[in-house]
Amino acid sequence: MREQIEVIYENGVLRPLGSFLGQFHEHQHLTVTVEDAHEADQWLLDADPTVKLEAVRHALSKTSGTIAQAVHAERAER
């Protein structure tokens, strides 16, 4: 299950801003990824608006293996 929830950090504790009745079980272990709400949309600011979806699809179609493997290989080259 994947669920995105909004929380606030107060007194050393992350507190949900909404109700989750029935979604989680008492003492259920979960993994939480923390992202600043103000920075969530910032990753798109560096995007090039002139790049078209078809160009991205064409470039990805040439990738052998997974995209994760391609990213890892490109980073290793740097």
Summary of the structure (lengths in Angstrom):
residues: 78
radius of gyration: 19.1
end to end distance: 35.9
largest distance: 50.1
contacts: 90
relative contact order: 0.07
helix: 32%
strand: 10%
